[in-house]
Amino acid sequence: MTGLRHPFFQMGETVFTPETLGSYLAARDPAVDPAALSIRELGGGVSNIVTLIEGPGIRWVAKQSLGKLRVKDDWRSRRDRIFTEAAAIEALGAVLDGAVPQVVHVDRTNFLFVMTAAPADSVVWKQSLLKGDVQCEVAEAAGRLLAAMIKSGQSHPKFEEQFADRTVFDELRIDPYYRTTAARHPDVREALHRLIEDSWNIQSALVHGDYSPKNMLVRGSDIFLIDFEVVHWGDPAFDSGFLLNHLMLKSFHQPRFFARYFDAAQAFWHALEAEIHGAATVDFEAMTVRHLGGLMLARIDGKSPVEYITDEATKSRVRRTAKMLLLNPPQSVRAALELVARNITDQEAI
């Protein structure tokens, strides 16, 4: 099987497509009938080729990492991150009971692994949120799920050593988000560099690194969590700030729903705070607020801007609010959310 060549891959590797993946799987498992499979590429990702495979008794996802990401800026990352992701899924299987996939197959030559997919009737939480369908029960579940991951190191001390390497997190988050944004906004450069330094010095828990509604497939109030490619041992407030940021950005995008997003953000934070019981660092809330500000600005002017905020007026409101959070961080998450809400409602009154 030759596959198609692709500039992000080395000679000797196979770039898997829906046309070639069935034969590849059948060669490794004679029980797989490629003619009975429905295979299609899933969209939305910039760092991997992701394919859904369905057939009799099979509902899998194949994921193959890219070396150069599919964005406007030149953004690269080591491709062996795919193996760390597979290892994290396997390690967290018992901790996050039923909330993560199961690894089916790992191919170290082609930087690919295959895992079980979410139930067919699952809905990507991001899609529901963008439609204004905001359920606080799901936000609470996201808080409890994150708390379980933060606390997992207590019962699995080997996680600290197993996921100690933060190179990919730097390549896919710190550099394209914070350093790039700092270079583009000199007025908050110092604040962002302090945030990078302070966060890097915290190594207290397992961090997902992309704790976003796009990576949560929801069925009722149950969450199926995916995309662990930047998982590492570090600052857990990055994850809490990451999710809060997505909820707040959607508030700017659709201010008519801001009260719903605000309630969901509070529900997430209250559930998370109630569950962690000191498992995170003492600066967890303060760091969450700072990451919220940094990520809010980064998702407008970093290398990976959110696709749904396109008009300059909204971008300017987000920038202004993010800089307030960075330059004068509120003392609590509640106060930070209220600051965001004021910036949205004040604009609505104009």
C-alpha positions as CSV (number, residue, x, y, z in Angstrom):
1,M,0.0,0.0,0.0
2,T,1.6,3.3,-1.1
3,G,-0.9,6.0,-0.1
4,L,-0.5,9.6,-1.2
5,R,2.6,11.7,-0.5
6,H,2.2,14.8,1.6
7,P,4.8,17.5,2.4
8,F,4.3,17.1,6.1
9,F,5.4,13.5,6.0
10,Q,8.8,11.8,5.5
11,M,9.7,9.3,2.8
12,G,8.7,5.8,3.6
13,E,5.6,6.8,5.5
14,T,2.0,6.3,4.4
15,V,-0.5,9.1,4.4
16,F,-3.7,7.4,5.2
17,T,-6.9,8.4,3.3
18,P,-10.4,7.0,3.5
19,E,-9.6,5.0,0.4
20,T,-6.5,3.3,1.8
21,L,-7.3,3.0,5.5
22,G,-9.6,0.0,5.2
23,S,-7.0,-2.1,3.5
24,Y,-4.5,-1.1,6.1
25,L,-6.7,-2.2,8.9
26,A,-7.7,-5.4,7.2
27,A,-4.0,-6.3,6.8
28,R,-3.6,-6.1,10.6
29,D,-6.8,-7.8,11.5
30,P,-8.2,-10.5,9.2
31,A,-11.6,-10.1,10.9
32,V,-11.9,-6.6,9.4
33,D,-13.7,-6.5,6.0
34,P,-12.7,-3.3,4.2
35,A,-15.7,-3.6,1.9
36,A,-18.0,-3.4,4.9
37,L,-16.5,-0.2,6.3
38,S,-17.7,3.4,5.9
39,I,-14.6,5.7,6.3
40,R,-14.6,9.5,6.2
41,E,-12.2,12.2,7.3
42,L,-13.4,14.4,10.1
43,G,-12.9,18.1,9.8
44,G,-12.0,20.8,12.2
45,G,-8.5,19.8,13.2
46,V,-5.3,21.5,12.2
47,S,-2.6,19.3,13.7
48,N,-3.8,15.8,12.7
49,I,-5.5,13.8,10.0
50,V,-8.6,12.3,11.8
51,T,-10.8,9.7,10.2
52,L,-14.0,8.0,11.4
53,I,-14.3,4.3,10.7
54,E,-17.7,2.5,11.0
55,G,-18.7,-1.1,10.2
56,P,-20.1,-4.2,11.7
57,G,-19.1,-4.1,15.4
58,I,-16.7,-1.3,14.6
59,R,-16.8,2.4,15.5
60,W,-13.3,3.7,15.5
61,V,-11.3,6.9,15.0
62,A,-7.8,6.9,13.4
63,K,-5.5,9.8,14.1
64,Q,-2.3,10.6,12.3
65,S,-0.2,13.5,13.4
66,L,1.1,16.3,11.2
67,G,4.6,17.9,11.6
68,K,3.4,21.2,10.1
69,L,0.0,22.4,11.2
70,R,-2.6,23.5,8.7
71,V,-2.8,27.2,9.7
72,K,-1.7,30.5,8.1
73,D,1.4,30.9,10.3
74,D,4.4,28.6,10.2
75,W,3.6,26.3,13.1
76,R,5.4,23.0,13.6
77,S,5.5,20.3,16.3
78,R,7.1,16.9,16.9
79,R,5.0,14.1,15.5
80,D,5.7,11.6,18.2
81,R,3.2,13.5,20.4
82,I,0.7,11.0,19.0
83,F,2.2,8.3,21.1
84,T,2.0,10.4,24.3
85,E,-1.6,10.9,23.5
86,A,-2.3,7.2,23.2
87,A,-0.4,6.6,26.4
88,A,-2.5,9.2,28.2
89,I,-5.7,7.7,27.0
90,E,-4.6,4.3,28.2
91,A,-3.4,5.6,31.6
92,L,-6.6,7.6,32.2
93,G,-9.0,4.8,31.2
94,A,-9.4,3.6,34.8
95,V,-9.3,7.0,36.3
96,L,-12.0,8.6,34.0
97,D,-14.2,5.6,33.9
98,G,-15.9,5.5,30.5
99,A,-15.1,9.1,29.7
100,V,-12.2,8.5,27.4
101,P,-11.6,6.2,24.3
102,Q,-9.9,2.9,24.3
103,V,-6.8,2.5,22.2
104,V,-7.2,-0.2,19.5
105,H,-3.9,0.0,17.6
106,V,-0.7,2.1,17.6
107,D,1.6,2.4,14.5
108,R,5.0,3.9,15.4
109,T,6.2,3.9,11.8
110,N,3.4,6.1,10.5
111,F,2.7,8.2,13.6
112,L,-0.9,6.9,13.9
113,F,-3.1,5.3,16.4
114,V,-6.7,3.9,16.3
115,M,-9.1,4.3,19.2
116,T,-12.8,3.7,19.9
117,A,-15.2,6.5,18.9
118,A,-17.8,8.2,21.1
119,P,-21.4,6.8,20.9
120,A,-23.0,7.6,17.5
121,D,-25.7,9.8,19.2
122,S,-23.1,12.0,20.9
123,V,-23.0,15.7,20.2
124,V,-19.9,17.9,20.1
125,W,-20.5,20.3,23.0
126,K,-19.1,23.2,21.0
127,Q,-21.9,22.8,18.4
128,S,-24.6,22.9,21.1
129,L,-23.1,26.0,22.7
130,L,-22.9,27.9,19.5
131,K,-26.6,27.3,18.9
132,G,-27.4,28.7,22.4
133,D,-28.2,25.3,23.8
134,V,-26.3,25.7,27.0
135,Q,-26.9,23.1,29.7
136,C,-25.4,23.7,33.1
137,E,-25.5,20.0,33.9
138,V,-22.9,19.5,31.1
139,A,-20.7,22.3,32.5
140,E,-20.9,20.8,36.0
141,A,-19.9,17.4,34.5
142,A,-16.9,19.1,32.8
143,G,-15.9,20.5,36.2
144,R,-16.1,17.1,37.9
145,L,-14.2,15.5,35.0
146,L,-11.4,18.0,35.2
147,A,-11.2,17.6,38.9
148,A,-10.8,13.8,38.5
149,M,-7.9,14.4,36.1
150,I,-6.3,16.9,38.5
151,K,-6.6,14.5,41.4
152,S,-5.4,11.4,39.3
153,G,-1.8,12.0,40.2
154,Q,-2.6,11.4,43.9
155,S,-3.4,7.7,43.2
156,H,-1.1,7.4,40.2
157,P,2.2,9.0,41.2
158,K,3.9,7.6,38.1
159,F,2.0,10.1,36.0
160,E,4.4,12.9,37.0
161,E,7.3,11.0,35.5
162,Q,5.4,9.5,32.6
163,F,4.1,12.8,31.3
164,A,6.9,15.1,32.5
165,D,8.0,16.2,28.9
166,R,6.4,19.6,28.1
167,T,8.0,20.1,24.7
168,V,4.8,19.6,22.7
169,F,2.8,21.8,25.1
170,D,5.3,24.5,24.5
171,E,5.2,23.9,20.7
172,L,1.4,23.8,20.5
173,R,0.3,26.1,23.3
174,I,2.9,28.4,25.0
175,D,4.7,29.5,21.9
176,P,1.8,30.0,19.4
177,Y,-0.6,31.3,22.0
178,Y,1.4,33.3,24.6
179,R,4.7,34.2,23.1
180,T,3.2,35.0,19.7
181,T,0.5,37.2,21.3
182,A,3.1,38.9,23.5
183,A,5.1,39.9,20.4
184,R,2.0,41.3,18.8
185,H,0.8,43.3,21.9
186,P,3.8,45.1,23.5
187,D,1.5,46.7,26.2
188,V,0.9,43.3,27.8
189,R,4.1,41.6,26.8
190,E,5.5,41.7,30.4
191,A,2.3,40.3,31.8
192,L,2.2,37.5,29.4
193,H,5.9,36.6,30.0
194,R,5.3,36.6,33.7
195,L,2.3,34.3,33.1
196,I,4.5,31.9,31.1
197,E,7.2,31.9,33.8
198,D,4.8,31.5,36.7
199,S,2.8,28.8,35.0
200,W,5.9,26.9,33.9
201,N,7.1,26.7,37.5
202,I,4.0,24.9,38.6
203,Q,4.1,21.2,38.3
204,S,1.4,19.8,40.4
205,A,-1.1,17.8,38.2
206,L,-1.9,16.2,34.9
207,V,-2.9,18.8,32.4
208,H,-5.1,18.0,29.3
209,G,-3.9,21.2,27.5
210,D,-6.9,21.4,25.1
211,Y,-9.8,21.3,27.6
212,S,-12.3,22.7,25.1
213,P,-15.9,22.1,24.2
214,K,-14.8,20.9,20.8
215,N,-13.1,18.0,22.5
216,M,-16.2,17.0,24.6
217,L,-18.7,14.7,23.0
218,V,-21.9,14.9,25.0
219,R,-24.6,12.3,25.5
220,G,-27.2,13.5,28.1
221,S,-24.9,15.0,30.7
222,D,-22.1,12.5,30.1
223,I,-18.9,13.7,28.5
224,F,-16.6,11.7,26.3
225,L,-13.2,13.5,26.4
226,I,-10.8,13.4,23.4
227,D,-7.6,15.0,22.0
228,F,-4.8,14.5,24.6
229,E,-2.0,15.4,22.3
230,V,-0.5,18.2,24.5
231,V,-1.1,16.3,27.8
232,H,1.6,16.8,30.4
233,W,2.4,17.2,34.1
234,G,2.2,20.9,34.9
235,D,-0.2,23.8,35.8
236,P,-3.8,22.6,36.0
237,A,-5.1,26.1,35.9
238,F,-4.3,26.2,32.2
239,D,-7.2,23.7,31.7
240,S,-9.7,25.6,33.9
241,G,-8.8,28.9,32.2
242,F,-9.0,27.2,28.8
243,L,-12.6,26.1,29.2
244,L,-13.8,29.3,30.9
245,N,-12.2,31.2,28.0
246,H,-14.2,29.3,25.4
247,L,-17.5,30.0,27.2
248,M,-16.6,33.7,27.5
249,L,-15.6,34.0,23.8
250,K,-19.0,32.6,22.9
251,S,-20.5,35.3,25.0
252,F,-18.8,38.0,23.0
253,H,-19.8,36.2,19.8
254,Q,-23.5,35.8,20.8
255,P,-24.2,38.3,23.5
256,R,-27.9,37.5,23.5
257,F,-26.9,34.2,25.1
258,F,-24.3,35.7,27.5
259,A,-26.4,34.9,30.6
260,R,-26.5,31.2,29.7
261,Y,-22.8,31.1,29.1
262,F,-22.2,33.0,32.3
263,D,-24.3,30.5,34.3
264,A,-22.5,27.6,32.6
265,A,-19.1,29.1,33.5
266,Q,-20.1,29.4,37.1
267,A,-21.5,25.9,37.2
268,F,-18.2,24.5,35.8
269,W,-16.1,26.5,38.3
270,H,-18.2,25.6,41.3
271,A,-18.2,21.9,40.4
272,L,-14.5,21.9,39.8
273,E,-13.7,23.8,43.0
274,A,-15.9,21.6,45.1
275,E,-14.2,18.4,43.9
276,I,-10.5,19.3,43.9
277,H,-10.2,19.7,47.7
278,G,-6.7,21.1,47.6
279,A,-5.4,18.8,45.0
280,A,-4.3,21.7,42.8
281,T,-1.8,24.4,43.7
282,V,-2.6,27.2,46.2
283,D,-2.6,29.7,43.3
284,F,-5.1,27.7,41.3
285,E,-7.9,30.3,41.3
286,A,-5.5,33.2,40.7
287,M,-3.7,31.4,37.9
288,T,-7.1,30.4,36.3
289,V,-7.9,34.1,36.1
290,R,-4.6,35.0,34.5
291,H,-4.8,32.2,32.0
292,L,-8.3,33.3,31.1
293,G,-7.0,36.7,30.2
294,G,-4.0,35.3,28.3
295,L,-6.0,32.8,26.4
296,M,-8.8,35.3,25.6
297,L,-6.2,37.5,23.8
298,A,-4.4,34.6,22.3
299,R,-7.5,33.2,20.6
300,I,-7.9,36.5,18.8
301,D,-4.3,37.4,17.9
302,G,-2.2,34.2,18.4
303,K,-1.5,31.6,15.7
304,S,-4.8,29.8,16.3
305,P,-7.6,32.4,16.4
306,V,-11.2,31.2,17.0
307,E,-13.0,30.9,13.7
308,Y,-16.3,32.4,14.8
309,I,-15.2,35.8,15.9
310,T,-14.4,37.7,12.6
311,D,-15.6,41.3,13.0
312,E,-13.2,43.9,14.2
313,A,-15.6,45.5,16.7
314,T,-16.0,42.2,18.6
315,K,-12.3,41.5,18.4
316,S,-11.6,44.9,19.9
317,R,-14.0,44.2,22.8
318,V,-12.3,40.9,23.5
319,R,-8.9,42.5,23.4
320,R,-9.9,45.2,25.8
321,T,-11.4,42.8,28.3
322,A,-8.4,40.3,28.0
323,K,-6.0,43.1,28.8
324,M,-8.0,44.2,31.8
325,L,-7.7,40.6,33.1
326,L,-4.0,40.5,32.4
327,L,-2.9,43.9,33.7
328,N,-5.2,44.0,36.8
329,P,-6.3,40.4,37.5
330,P,-9.5,40.2,39.6
331,Q,-9.1,38.3,42.9
332,S,-11.6,35.6,42.0
333,V,-13.0,33.7,39.1
334,R,-16.4,35.1,40.0
335,A,-15.1,38.7,39.7
336,A,-13.3,37.9,36.4
337,L,-16.6,36.5,34.9
338,E,-18.4,39.6,36.1
339,L,-15.8,41.8,34.5
340,V,-16.4,40.0,31.2
341,A,-20.2,40.3,31.6
342,R,-19.9,44.0,32.2
343,N,-17.9,44.5,29.0
344,I,-20.6,42.6,27.1
345,T,-23.7,44.2,28.6
346,D,-22.2,47.7,28.4
347,Q,-21.7,47.2,24.7
348,E,-25.2,45.9,24.3
349,A,-26.5,49.1,25.9
350,I,-24.7,51.3,23.4
